[in-house]
Amino acid sequence: MVAEPTAFAARGTTAEVEQGLVFQPLFNADGLIPAIVSDAQSGDVLMFAWMNPTALQLTLSTGLAHFWSRSRRRLWQKGEESGNVLRVSEIRTDCDQDAIWLKVVLAPAGAACHTGNRSCFYRVLTPADPAGGGVALKRA
Amino acid sequence: MVAEPTAFAARGTTAEVEQGLVFQPLFNADGLIPAIVSDAQSGDVLMFAWMNPTALQLTLSTGLAHFWSRSRRRLWQKGEESGNVLRVSEIRTDCDQDAIWLKVVLAPAGAACHTGNRSCFYRVLTPADPAGGGVALKRA
């Protein structure tokens, strides 16, 4: 992927990145930054996805979550087909500004997951088998 | 990084990965899986990090969060130096089993972030400048 021109500031020193008040996001070698999406009401993590600079800019300017699909290799607005749009209530970045956390509002009966589940994280790992066997999942 | 032998099951079909009850995690080309860490009490996202198979196995077997440090290129138990250990109360995976969500218990006055903040996500992005200027941050 070719890097696209963006309005985001260039990276500064470690002190500027960690303590500063200028957004200086770090996109990885593929031009992407990881985005954690949680439900603004319940606090549940709904999904995990990736953004390129354009997806992040569109999310900021429209208030609707946009991502970069690695499998389809294209920009997408979450819910553009399913109607399950994610309205952003807050966006945060972390200490080294290489991850994004979106708090979003999803309709009460909405599904953030393409499987129809409200959250993509609908299965819990069971305790590991001490003998080194596989790990089972159960519905959350 | 060379893939290490693990107790995790091999990937199955899409239906098995999405609907099955066998944990079949997908590690990326670097042998890592992204891990979202949230506070089991408040629901706040505390940090975002990466796990290799060994870190994930140790997290499952000890109940304490372990990660792979990409910068230091080594396994680490969170809090091994700072004392800010993260006790895992639940581990989930997502629909395509390529991300992990840990709900953890952190001491009331504990800091998950090396900067001393409880959460690494201590700054909020302000609305984008319509003229395309930079994006400012403010303390959460």
Interface residues (C-beta under 8 A of the other chain):
Chain A: A7 F8 A9 E18 Q19 G20 L21 V22 F23 P34 I36 S38 S42 G43 D44 V45 M47 F48 Q57 L60 S61 E90 I91 R92 T93 D94 C95 A99 W101 C113 H114 T115 N117 C120 F121 Y122 R123 V124 L125 P127 A128 D129 P130 G132 G133 G134 V135 A136 L137 K138 A140
Chain B: A7 F8 A9 E18 Q19 G20 L21 V22 F23 P34 I36 S38 S42 G43 D44 V45 M47 F48 Q57 L60 S61 E90 I91 R92 T93 D94 C95 A99 W101 C113 H114 T115 N117 C120 F121 Y122 R123 V124 L125 P127 A128 D129 P130 G132 G133 G134 V135 A136 L137 K138 A140
